[in-house]
Amino acid sequence: MVLRGYVPTSEETLQTLAALRLQSLNSDFSTHTPFPRLEELFPPHVLHARLPPLPHRPPPKCRGARLRAGLLAGGLWGQVLAKQRAERDQRLRGRLREEGASTMAAIVEKWKLLQGMGRPEAMAAYVALVREWPGFGSTLFDVDLHAVRPRLGAVQGQPWQWAILTPLSLQSPVGPGPQRLWLGIGAKAVSLYKPGEPEPLDSFCYGRISSFGASDSSTFRLSVEDRDLLFETSQVDEIAQLLNTYLASAGAQRLPRPQEPPTSSPASEPTVLPQGLCPAPGPWQHRPPVGSSHS
């Protein structure tokens, strides 16, 4: 989870986590101890983020310009461009090695400070640092949020219409167009994060989720109270299976024990709570849209 970049925290903390991992694996620092590779200790994307962005050249607009560019690329000019790309890639690899060496040196210095710490202590300190992130324990999925639309007045079976994103709540503004987000599925709630941000845009406990389903192999719908959230993801089946597991667990926990009578009459009306409050998980049904497939 840490190495995949799913724990948003500072580089300093990431280096400390790497040092604690070394301490738990190898005990105290020693020059004779074999070192793991840096990518086994530190998220590689952090190093890549330090590199300068590649120059972006817009493609030629007219057909004649594209044809001339293609002819040039196939001749002597193409050889010059290939040489320039090779030199640029070599410079970037050199810069990446320098950044990696600097990061490893910082990790080793932190490792030296842990001398005398036992393996259980190092593991406990590692977990304690990771647990500081509010999303700890959730399974994160990369998703593209395409639409958030009101469910009121929607006709079942009507084709999806892409919409400009609207805020999920007053506390979670989102911009226009598809957004790459993390969908965090935990034991108590489903949360949406901007990648790298420690606080969620919004969280929905399972009492607020009315249904979910798969429109196709890469499109997933989550219905939360009066809104439908539409995601594109390559992990539709994994998301559906995990939601099924947590929802079944939430429903089982709410069932009354045999010797305890129900606390309220079945005919009583459900309590309407203000937006943002999470009621205890109530009766929930997995109701996919007409013609959808689901796990």
VEXDREN-2710 file (C-alpha; in Angstrom, 1 decimal):
% VEXDREN-2710
k/r/px/py/pz
1/MET/0.0/0.0/0.0
2/VAL/2.8/2.4/0.9
3/LEU/5.0/1.5/-2.1
4/ARG/2.0/1.8/-4.5
5/GLY/1.6/5.4/-3.3
6/TYR/-1.8/4.8/-1.5
7/VAL/-0.7/6.4/1.8
8/PRO/-0.6/10.2/1.2
9/THR/2.1/11.6/3.4
10/SER/5.3/13.6/3.3
11/GLU/8.6/12.4/1.9
12/GLU/10.1/12.7/5.4
13/THR/7.5/10.3/6.7
14/LEU/8.0/7.9/3.7
15/GLN/11.8/7.9/4.5
16/THR/11.1/7.1/8.1
17/LEU/8.8/4.3/7.1
18/ALA/11.6/2.9/4.9
19/ALA/14.0/3.1/7.7
20/LEU/11.6/1.3/10.1
21/ARG/11.2/-1.4/7.4
22/LEU/15.0/-1.9/7.2
23/GLN/15.2/-2.1/11.0
24/SER/12.5/-4.7/11.1
25/LEU/14.1/-6.7/8.3
26/ASN/17.8/-6.4/9.2
27/SER/18.0/-5.1/12.7
28/ASP/20.7/-2.5/13.4
29/PHE/22.6/-0.8/10.6
30/SER/25.7/-2.6/9.3
31/THR/27.8/-2.1/6.2
32/HIS/27.8/-5.9/5.8
33/THR/24.0/-6.1/5.6
34/PRO/22.6/-6.5/2.1
35/PHE/20.4/-3.6/1.2
36/PRO/17.0/-4.1/-0.6
37/ARG/16.5/-2.2/-3.8
38/LEU/15.1/1.3/-3.3
39/GLU/11.8/0.5/-5.0
40/GLU/11.3/-2.2/-2.3
41/LEU/11.5/0.6/0.4
42/PHE/10.3/3.8/-1.2
43/PRO/7.4/4.7/-3.6
44/PRO/9.0/5.0/-7.1
45/HIS/6.5/7.6/-8.2
46/VAL/7.8/10.1/-5.7
47/LEU/11.2/10.0/-7.4
48/HIS/9.7/10.3/-10.9
49/ALA/7.7/13.3/-9.7
50/ARG/10.9/15.2/-9.1
51/LEU/12.0/14.9/-12.8
52/PRO/11.2/17.7/-15.2
53/PRO/8.1/17.1/-17.4
54/LEU/8.6/16.0/-21.0
55/PRO/8.1/18.8/-23.5
56/HIS/4.7/18.5/-25.2
57/ARG/4.4/19.4/-28.9
58/PRO/0.9/19.7/-30.3
59/PRO/0.4/17.7/-33.5
60/PRO/0.1/19.6/-36.8
61/LYS/-3.4/20.7/-37.5
62/CYS/-3.6/20.5/-41.3
63/ARG/-3.1/17.4/-43.4
64/GLY/-0.3/19.0/-45.4
65/ALA/1.7/19.8/-42.3
66/ARG/1.2/16.3/-40.9
67/LEU/2.4/14.8/-44.2
68/ARG/5.5/17.0/-44.2
69/ALA/6.2/16.1/-40.6
70/GLY/5.9/12.4/-41.5
71/LEU/8.3/12.7/-44.4
72/LEU/10.8/14.6/-42.2
73/ALA/10.5/12.1/-39.4
74/GLY/11.4/9.3/-41.9
75/GLY/14.5/11.0/-43.2
76/LEU/17.6/12.6/-41.8
77/TRP/15.6/14.8/-39.4
78/GLY/14.1/11.7/-38.0
79/GLN/17.6/10.4/-37.1
80/VAL/18.3/13.7/-35.4
81/LEU/15.1/13.5/-33.4
82/ALA/15.9/9.9/-32.4
83/LYS/19.4/11.0/-31.2
84/GLN/17.9/13.9/-29.2
85/ARG/15.4/11.6/-27.5
86/ALA/18.1/9.1/-26.6
87/GLU/20.2/11.8/-25.1
88/ARG/17.2/13.2/-23.2
89/ASP/16.3/9.7/-21.9
90/GLN/19.9/9.2/-20.8
91/ARG/19.9/12.5/-18.9
92/LEU/16.6/11.6/-17.2
93/ARG/18.0/8.2/-16.2
94/GLY/21.1/9.9/-14.7
95/ARG/18.9/12.3/-12.8
96/LEU/16.8/9.5/-11.5
97/ARG/19.9/7.6/-10.3
98/GLU/21.0/10.8/-8.5
99/GLU/17.6/11.3/-6.8
100/GLY/17.6/7.6/-5.8
101/ALA/21.0/7.7/-4.3
102/SER/20.1/10.9/-2.3
103/THR/16.9/9.3/-1.0
104/MET/18.7/6.1/0.0
105/ALA/21.3/8.0/1.8
106/ALA/18.6/9.9/3.8
107/ILE/16.9/6.5/4.6
108/VAL/20.1/5.0/5.8
109/GLU/20.8/8.0/8.1
110/LYS/17.3/7.5/9.6
111/TRP/18.0/3.8/9.9
112/LYS/21.2/4.5/11.9
113/LEU/19.1/6.5/14.5
114/LEU/17.0/3.3/15.2
115/GLN/19.9/1.4/16.6
116/GLY/18.8/-0.8/19.5
117/MET/15.1/-0.9/18.4
118/GLY/13.8/-4.5/18.3
119/ARG/11.9/-5.9/15.4
120/PRO/8.5/-5.9/17.1
121/GLU/9.0/-2.2/18.1
122/ALA/10.0/-1.3/14.5
123/MET/6.9/-3.0/13.1
124/ALA/4.6/-1.4/15.7
125/ALA/6.1/2.1/14.9
126/TYR/5.7/1.4/11.2
127/VAL/2.0/0.5/11.6
128/ALA/1.4/3.4/13.9
129/LEU/2.7/5.9/11.3
130/VAL/0.6/4.4/8.6
131/ARG/-2.5/4.3/10.8
132/GLU/-2.3/8.1/11.1
133/TRP/-3.9/8.3/7.7
134/PRO/-7.7/8.4/8.1
135/GLY/-8.2/6.0/5.2
136/PHE/-6.0/3.2/6.8
137/GLY/-7.7/-0.2/6.4
138/SER/-9.6/0.7/3.2
139/THR/-9.0/-0.9/-0.1
140/LEU/-8.3/1.8/-2.7
141/PHE/-9.3/1.6/-6.4
142/ASP/-8.3/4.0/-9.2
143/VAL/-11.5/5.3/-10.8
144/ASP/-12.6/8.1/-13.1
145/LEU/-15.7/9.8/-11.8
146/HIS/-17.7/10.8/-14.8
147/ALA/-21.1/11.9/-13.6
148/VAL/-23.0/12.8/-10.4
149/ARG/-26.7/13.2/-11.2
150/PRO/-29.8/13.5/-9.1
151/ARG/-31.9/10.3/-8.9
152/LEU/-35.2/12.2/-8.6
153/GLY/-37.3/11.8/-11.7
154/ALA/-34.9/9.4/-13.3
155/VAL/-36.6/6.8/-15.5
156/GLN/-35.3/3.2/-14.8
157/GLY/-33.7/1.8/-17.9
158/GLN/-33.0/5.2/-19.5
159/PRO/-29.6/5.4/-21.1
160/TRP/-26.9/7.2/-19.0
161/GLN/-26.2/10.8/-20.0
162/TRP/-22.8/12.2/-19.2
163/ALA/-23.1/15.3/-17.0
164/ILE/-21.0/18.0/-15.6
165/LEU/-19.9/17.0/-12.2
166/THR/-21.8/18.6/-9.3
167/PRO/-20.6/18.7/-5.7
168/LEU/-21.1/15.5/-3.8
169/SER/-21.8/17.7/-0.7
170/LEU/-21.2/21.2/0.4
171/GLN/-17.8/20.0/1.8
172/SER/-16.7/18.2/-1.4
173/PRO/-16.4/20.5/-4.4
174/VAL/-15.5/18.8/-7.7
175/GLY/-14.7/20.4/-11.1
176/PRO/-16.1/19.9/-14.6
177/GLY/-15.2/16.8/-16.6
178/PRO/-14.1/13.3/-15.6
179/GLN/-11.8/13.2/-12.5
180/ARG/-9.3/10.6/-11.5
181/LEU/-10.0/9.7/-7.9
182/TRP/-9.4/6.9/-5.3
183/LEU/-12.5/5.0/-4.3
184/GLY/-11.8/3.7/-0.8
185/ILE/-13.9/0.8/0.4
186/GLY/-13.7/0.2/4.2
187/ALA/-15.5/-1.8/6.8
188/LYS/-17.7/1.2/7.8
189/ALA/-17.8/3.5/4.8
190/VAL/-17.0/4.2/1.2
191/SER/-14.9/7.3/0.6
192/LEU/-13.7/9.3/-2.4
193/TYR/-10.2/10.8/-2.3
194/LYS/-8.2/13.0/-4.7
195/PRO/-5.0/11.0/-5.3
196/GLY/-2.4/12.0/-2.8
197/GLU/-4.8/14.0/-0.6
198/PRO/-5.1/12.7/3.0
199/GLU/-8.7/13.8/3.6
200/PRO/-11.6/12.4/1.6
201/LEU/-13.8/14.5/-0.6
202/ASP/-16.7/12.7/0.9
203/SER/-17.6/9.5/2.8
204/PHE/-20.7/7.4/2.6
205/CYS/-21.6/5.0/5.4
206/TYR/-23.4/1.9/4.2
207/GLY/-26.7/3.2/5.6
208/ARG/-26.6/5.8/2.9
209/ILE/-25.9/3.5/0.0
210/SER/-29.2/2.3/-1.6
211/SER/-27.8/0.2/-4.5
212/PHE/-24.9/-0.3/-6.9
213/GLY/-24.4/-2.1/-10.2
214/ALA/-22.3/-2.5/-13.3
215/SER/-23.5/-1.0/-16.5
216/ASP/-20.8/-2.8/-18.5
217/SER/-17.3/-4.3/-17.9
218/SER/-15.8/-0.9/-17.2
219/THR/-18.6/1.2/-15.8
220/PHE/-19.7/1.1/-12.2
221/ARG/-22.7/2.9/-10.6
222/LEU/-23.1/3.8/-6.9
223/SER/-26.4/5.1/-5.7
224/VAL/-26.1/7.3/-2.6
225/GLU/-29.4/8.7/-1.2
226/ASP/-30.6/11.0/-4.0
227/ARG/-27.5/10.8/-6.2
228/ASP/-26.1/8.4/-8.7
229/LEU/-22.3/8.3/-9.0
230/LEU/-20.9/6.9/-12.3
231/PHE/-17.3/5.6/-12.4
232/GLU/-15.1/4.1/-15.1
233/THR/-12.7/1.5/-13.8
234/SER/-11.0/-1.7/-14.8
235/GLN/-11.9/-3.3/-11.4
236/VAL/-15.7/-3.4/-11.6
237/ASP/-15.9/-7.0/-10.3
238/GLU/-13.4/-6.5/-7.5
239/ILE/-15.3/-3.4/-6.3
240/ALA/-18.7/-5.1/-6.4
241/GLN/-17.4/-8.2/-4.6
242/LEU/-15.9/-6.1/-1.8
243/LEU/-19.0/-4.0/-1.4
244/ASN/-21.1/-7.2/-1.3
245/THR/-18.9/-8.5/1.5
246/TYR/-19.0/-5.4/3.7
247/LEU/-22.8/-4.9/3.1
248/ALA/-23.5/-8.5/4.0
249/SER/-21.4/-8.0/7.2
250/ALA/-23.2/-4.8/8.1
251/GLY/-26.6/-6.4/7.6
252/ALA/-25.6/-9.4/9.7
253/GLN/-24.5/-7.2/12.6
254/ARG/-27.8/-5.4/12.6
255/LEU/-29.9/-8.5/12.9
256/PRO/-31.4/-8.8/16.5
257/ARG/-30.4/-11.7/18.6
258/PRO/-33.0/-14.5/19.0
259/GLN/-33.7/-13.7/22.6
260/GLU/-34.0/-9.9/22.0
261/PRO/-37.2/-8.5/20.6
262/PRO/-37.0/-5.8/17.9
263/THR/-36.6/-2.4/19.3
264/SER/-39.2/-0.7/17.0
265/SER/-42.4/-1.7/15.3
266/PRO/-42.1/-2.9/11.7
267/ALA/-44.7/-0.4/10.6
268/SER/-42.8/2.6/12.0
269/GLU/-41.5/5.1/9.4
270/PRO/-37.7/5.3/8.9
271/THR/-36.0/8.3/10.5
272/VAL/-34.9/11.0/8.1
273/LEU/-31.5/12.3/9.2
274/PRO/-29.8/15.5/8.0
275/GLN/-27.3/15.2/5.1
276/GLY/-23.9/13.9/6.3
277/LEU/-25.1/11.9/9.3
278/CYS/-24.7/8.2/9.1
279/PRO/-27.6/6.1/10.4
280/ALA/-27.1/2.4/11.3
281/PRO/-27.1/0.2/8.2
282/GLY/-30.7/-0.6/7.4
283/PRO/-32.2/-3.2/5.0
284/TRP/-30.2/-2.9/1.8
285/GLN/-30.7/-4.4/-1.6
286/HIS/-28.4/-4.8/-4.5
287/ARG/-30.5/-3.4/-7.3
288/PRO/-28.6/-3.0/-10.5
289/PRO/-30.1/-1.1/-13.4
290/VAL/-32.2/-3.0/-16.0
291/GLY/-29.9/-4.9/-18.3
292/SER/-26.8/-4.6/-16.2
293/SER/-24.5/-7.3/-15.1
294/HIS/-23.1/-7.5/-11.6
295/SER/-21.1/-9.7/-9.3
END
